[in-house]
Amino acid sequence: MWLRVDDTVEVITGNDAGVRAKVLSVDREQNRVVVEGVNRVLKHVRKSQRNPQGGRLSKELSVAWSNVMLVCESCNAASRTGAKYQDDGSKVRYCKKCGAQIGRTIAPARSAHAKTKK
């Protein structure tokens, strides 16, 4: 799963299909993401000291990560993504439509010669 917080994604299935929005959180264990303004539900809240008004609160629930696609910034299209290693050892995400880099996922590995002695 190549999604991160603050990525722009497009919903491809469900009631909110076609909506482009920002990822608010990612749950890698459950393979789900919370997307801003997508899959909104009403939660009924009882009056309490914390919430003296009570009533109905609107909140976003998570959606399966397979129902969203990452939007490439360079070609402005929802596309599949891949990962490849650079010459310096870093791993980057890239768009499979245009080949543009989307962002680094793993920092370059430190070589054995770069370690400092104490």
Buried (B, 14 or more C-beta within 10 A) or exposed (E): EBBBEEBBBBBBEEEBEEBBBEBBEBEEEEEBBBBBBBBEEEEEEEEEEEEEEEEEEEEBEBBEBEBBBBBBEEEEEBBEBEEEEEEEEBBBBBBEBEEEBBEEEEEEEEEEEEEEEE
